[in-house]
Amino acid sequence: MLKDFDCLTSFLGDYGLFQMLVIVLLSLSAVPTSYMPIMMIFLSDTQEYHCKASVNSTRNGSWTGPDSCSRYKVTGNRTETAEPCLDGWIFSTETYTATIVSEWSLVCDNAWKVPFSTSLFFVGVLIGSFFCGHLSDRFGRKPVFFLTFVLQAVTALIQAASISWLMFCVLNCLRGLGQISSYMLSLTIGSEILSKSARVNYTLLGHNLGYGIGYALLPLFAYFIRGWRMLLVASAIPSLLIIPTWWVIPESPRWLLHKGRLEEAELIIRNAAKMNKVPAPEVIFRAGECMGLTVLISFLILMLLIMNITILGVFIWVSIAIIYFGLSLNTSNLNGNPYLNCFISAAIDIMAYIAIRLLVNHVPRPALLFCTLTFSGVMLLVIQLIPQDMQVLLQVFVLVGKIGVAGAYCFICVFFTELFPTVVRTMALGVIFTASSIGIITLFKTGRVPDSDYHQSTLPFIIFGTISIVVGAVSMLLPDTRNSKLPDVISQTRPIRGYVTVLISK
């Protein structure tokens, strides 16, 4: 049985040059993964539009009609009748020079294609979540991590040259596949390399702040790049800049040990010791201490699928993801400037990340998750009491409610990483991410939220608020992992509260 990895590598310290380099580079890798899903706000926003006049008409012939999807036509007896926009539409360029809506006229009878495009991104997220865990457990965290970054960058560049809506959708799916895989593995690699103290700071401050900064940069770039094609090109550049870090970011030594590759794991730790200028023991890992870690892996995976903690994880993560993306992706539907709304939404996320970091070592993990979700739920439920004509106050409560769910969304990344053992960590997270993707796809299959009149109806907020409070209560069943070491084998996994499990040990 493997001795405690943190103890065996404690001579490295917590924040040497090696750890700081890993934290900085992996945190920077979170920047492109943050704006890839949110970018659809600007790629697919619908500008104001009206029918084109008929080619053969004058102001006394075909002209604008009773709505944006029809136009008036003067017949022979000078009677005005409405007809469809047979010659297309004219789109306003006040906010955007072009979006996919104006590019392929995705309005009126084709308006369903806009939310469908967003849904396909999350179909890619679903596929990536499912296969990422299997591939990284088999071939390693590092190669899959960088391969998905290449996929993310290349698909964004090709997508910018899309010649049809169908081509855009297929590439949008592939971009989602790369995005979620990169996001998951950056969390996993950092968690498995760093010590407990550094791991918490990396996840909550480093990785999540990188995510928040990328989110905040999106409206800034979108403001100066008003066309959807060049915005996609710009979005690919940070992903391309991450690729050279292949020669700096190491493979997860925990994964190498579980695969029996002791020499490679020891070489990584010795190189880290040299960078930190600390002496390393003559022998760091002994073969006898690392045997039996891959025994019954298939059985353990089967056990994992029926573990109560996984079921709870799926329910909690799906619910939080639906609320988080339901609020984030609809900032363009709020009244006001879409760029400013998106920036404020990103700033709120960063505030939530910092607040969670200040509380994470002082509050039990389940209690902290309960408080953030309950706070969000209460704020969203109060919205139904606000008069419809007080739109500014409504927006304030929406954004304040987002603080709680944004904090919960970043916190569950730390929490569930600590709950699952190394032998099946990426696979378990893959199962949870896959389930959350299904929930998001369901959310957007007919529109961006359960109600198309987002800013005129309180129904979405009632749904989100109720779900948030229920999930907060359920999260209290999870075990507290505060001050606990990262589990390596399934026997070290802590059961949920009030449930007695038979631990598997060798």
C-alpha positions, 0 to 999 in steps of 0.5 A: 500500500502506498504511504501518504504521498503528501508525507513522502514529498513534504520535503519539497515545502508548500510554495517553492519555485516548482509549486509557484510555477505550476500554480501560475501556469495552470491558473493561466490555463483557466483563462481560455476555458472560462470565456469559451462557453460564455462567448456565445453571449456575443457570438449569437446575440440578436440585433434589432432587425426589420424586413428588407424591402422588395427589390422592385418596390418603392416606399409605396410598395413593399415596406416594413410590416406589423412586426420584424418578421413580415412586411406590408405589400400594396396590392393593385387596389392599394390595399396593404397586406402583410407578407413574409420577409421574402428578401431577408432582413436588415440588421442593426450594426449599432452594437455588433458589426455581425453575429451568427444571427445576422450572418445566417438570418437566424430570426423568425422561423429560424430563431430556434437555431440560436439556442440550439447552437448553444446547446451543441456547445454543451453537447461537446461538454457532455462528450468531453466530460465522459471521455476525458476521465477515461482517457486521462486515467489510461494515457495520463493527465498531461497528454490529454490536457495539452491535446484538448487545448490544441483541439480548443484552439484549432476548432475556434480558428476553423469555426471563425471561417465557417461557411454555414450554420451547420459547420459552425454548430459542428465546430461549436460542439468540438470546441465544447469538448476541448473546453471541459477537458482542459478545465477538468484536467487543469484542476486535477493536475494541480490538485495531484501535484500540490500539497494540501495548503497549496492545493486549496489556494491554487483551486480557489485563488489561482485557478478560479481567479484565472477563470474569473479574469478570463470571464472579465476580459471577454466583454472587454475584447468583445467591445473592441472586436464587434464581429463574431469571426475575429472574436473567435480568432482572438479567443484562440490565441490564449489557448495557443500560448498555453501549448509551449508550457508542455515543457514545464508542466509535469505529469501527475506523479500520483498518476504515475505511481498508480501506474507503477511508473516509479522512476518517472514519478521520482524524477519529477519530484527530484527535479522539483527539489532541485528547483526549490533548492532542497535536498531530496532523500536517497529513495523517495518511493519504494516499489513495495509501497506502491504495489496493489494500487491498480488491483481491482480498478475495474471493480472499484470503478463499478463500486464508484458508480453506485456510491452514494457520494457520487449520486449526491455529487451528480445531483448537486453539480447538475443543479449548481451548473444549471443555475450558474450558466442559466444566470451567466449566459443571460446577462445579454437579456438583462436591460442595459449594455450587454458588455457592461452586464457581462463585466459586472457578472464576471466581477461578481464571480471574482468577488465570490471566489475571494470570499470563499477563499477567506472562509474555506479554512474556517467553515466546514465544507458542507456548511459553507456549500449550504450557506452559499446556496441558501443565500443565492436561493433566498435572493432569487426567490425575493425577486418575485416580490419586486414590481415589474416596472422596477427593472433596475432593482430586479437586476440588482437582486439577480446579480446579488443572487449570482454571488452565492451560486458563483461561490458554490460553483467554484467551491465544489471544484475543491470539495469534490476533488477532495472527496474522490481518490486518485485512482478514479478521480478524473473518471468520477469528475467526468461522470459528474460533469457529464450529468451537469452537461445534460442538465445544461443542454435541457435548459437551453434546448428551447431557449436560454432559460425556462422562459423566453421573456426572461426580464419580464417573468419571475418564473426562472428565478422561482425555479432557480431559487427553489433548486438552490435551497433544496440542493443546499440542504442536501449538501449537508449530507456530504462529509467534511474534508476540511483539514483532510489529506487528498485520498489516493485509494478508495479505502481512504474515501470518506462516506456520507453522513449517516451512512456506514460503508464497508471500506475496501482495503488491501 
